[in-house]
């Protein structure tokens, strides 16, 4: 559970850094189109990774709550 939480935090930090780079107006000039495309691909990959990690965390949390409630 803690490992998942650390991975989520790391992914969120990576996403924030990447989104900060994407906020740079100069990135949207035609000469930077390849860099922009690469950053957008990275952003999509990180968002997908976060979605998977969060789903895993929810599943683990539900199992934990079930065990605490004494359910099989």
N, C-alpha and C positions, 0 to 999 in steps of 0.2 A: 504494500500500500504506500509506504513512504517512498519507495523507488518510483512508483507511478507519479506521485505528487512532485518529486524532484524533476522528473522528465517533463511534466506539464509546465512547471515553473520555467525550466530552461527553454522550452519551446515558445512559451509566451514572451520571454525576454528576447529571443531571436526574432520573433515576429515584430516586436516593438522596434527593434533596431532596424529591421528591414523596412518597416513602414516609415520610419524616420527618413531613410534614404529615398524612399518613394515620394516623400513629400517635397523633395528638392525639385523646384520648377525647371532647373536646367536639364534635368534628366529627360524631360519631355521634348527637348529639341530634337530635330531630325537626326542630327549627328550621333545621338546617344540611343538610337532605337534598339540596337542589339543588347546593350546593357539593360535597358528598360525591360525588354522581353525576358531576359534572364532573371531579373529581380522579380518580375511578375510570376514566372514559373516557380521560383523559390518560395514566394509568398503562398502560392497555391499548395505546394508540397508541405509547407509548415502548417497551414490551416488543416489539411487533410490529416497530418500526423496528430495534431491537437485533437481533432474530432475522434480519432481512434483511441488515443490515450484517455480522453474524457469518458468515452464509452466503457473502456476497461475499468476505469476508476469507479464509475457508477455500478458496474456489475460486482466489483469487489466490495463496495460499500453495502450493496444489497445483501450479499452473502454474509458479511459481518453482522449486519443488523438481524438477519435471519437466525444466525447462530446465537446471538445475544438474547433473542426472544425465545430460544429453545426449540425452534422449529427444525425439522429434519432437513 
